[in-house]
């Protein structure tokens, strides 16, 4: 997938509060942590910090109900990218604040403008403060600051709509299966593209004792992709 960066002003500066990507919760915090393969404590620190504003969009606690809308999940995905690139939490928070101020958006991490403008903003911020870890996120190509390869590869897994806001995230934990989170499909629950089966349905069948071959046949998902989904689910549960 190729993301065009030709028009930095494409889309809108505000995502409507009635937009399903923002208004409807699809994950609990532990579920989001599992699908992003980060510790539950990390997701909680991003969503409900002891001090300061949350780094990701979440609803107030609702018992065991979901509280993370798609936009919040997309924001958490980008924070996971920064975390994988080696940026400590104490540097992530001020960096996100700088991105929000300079890009001028409330949900900057879920905006295409992060991809088009974010590298320049982060470079200027990190350079002024000698934040070496943040500088590692950015490289110089053809005279311009761009995200490093690892960051760009992860950000390319985000699909943006014509309004400039994230519409789909392809999860990175899977080696063979293409698993996406798309709020317009399966109520936003992770979906295997080949066959269109929900991840939780495949896992439930495996837990119930069905063989990989039977699951693959019933859901029309390649066996190696079913195995991949089970592998990730088993690792996450452990």
Long-range contacts (C-beta under 8 A, 24 or more apart in sequence): 1-156, 1-157, 1-159, 2-156, 3-112, 3-115, 3-155, 3-156, 3-158, 3-160, 5-115, 5-116, 8-113, 8-116, 8-117, 10-112, 10-162, 10-164, 11-111, 11-112, 11-113, 11-160, 11-161, 11-162, 11-163, 11-164, 11-165, 12-163, 12-164, 12-165, 13-104, 13-105, 14-105, 14-106, 15-71, 15-107, 15-110, 15-163, 15-165, 19-165, 20-70, 20-183, 20-184, 21-69, 21-70, 21-71, 21-165, 21-166, 21-167, 21-183, 22-57, 22-69, 22-70, 22-71, 22-107, 23-69, 24-69, 24-70, 24-183, 24-188, 25-59, 25-62, 25-65, 25-66, 25-67, 25-68, 25-69, 26-66, 26-68, 26-69, 26-70, 26-73, 26-181, 26-183, 26-187, 26-188, 26-189, 27-66, 27-67, 27-68, 27-73, 27-188, 28-64, 28-65, 28-66, 28-67, 28-68, 29-58, 29-67, 29-68, 31-66, 31-68, 32-68, 32-72, 32-73, 32-76, 34-236, 35-73, 35-171, 35-173, 35-181, 35-190, 35-236, 36-73, 36-76, 36-77, 36-80, 36-171, 36-173, 37-80, 37-172, 37-173, 37-232, 37-236, 38-76, 38-80, 38-83, 42-83, 42-89, 43-76, 45-89, 46-76, 46-79, 47-72, 47-76, 52-93, 55-79, 55-92, 55-93, 55-96, 56-109, 57-107, 70-166, 70-181, 70-183, 70-188, 71-107, 71-110, 71-165, 71-166, 73-169, 73-181, 74-109, 74-110, 74-158, 74-166, 74-169, 75-107, 75-109, 75-110, 77-154, 77-157, 77-158, 77-169, 78-109, 78-110, 78-114, 78-155, 78-158, 79-109, 80-154, 81-150, 81-151, 81-154, 81-155, 82-137, 82-151, 84-150, 84-154, 85-136, 85-137, 85-148, 85-150, 85-151, 86-133, 86-136, 87-133, 87-134, 87-136, 87-137, 88-133, 91-131, 91-133, 91-134, 94-125, 95-122, 95-125, 95-126, 95-131, 95-134, 98-122, 98-125, 107-165, 110-165, 110-166, 111-160, 111-164, 111-165, 111-166, 112-160, 112-164, 112-165, 112-166, 113-164, 114-155, 115-147, 115-155, 115-158, 115-160, 118-147, 119-145, 119-146, 119-147, 120-144, 120-145, 173-232, 174-228, 174-229, 174-232, 175-228, 176-222, 176-224, 176-225, 176-227, 176-228, 177-221, 177-225, 177-226, 177-228, 177-229, 178-225, 179-229, 192-219, 192-221, 192-225, 192-229, 194-220, 194-221, 194-222, 194-225, 195-219, 195-220, 195-221, 195-222, 195-225, 196-220, 197-221, 199-229, 199-233, 202-226, 202-229, 202-230, 203-229, 203-230, 203-233, 206-230, 206-233
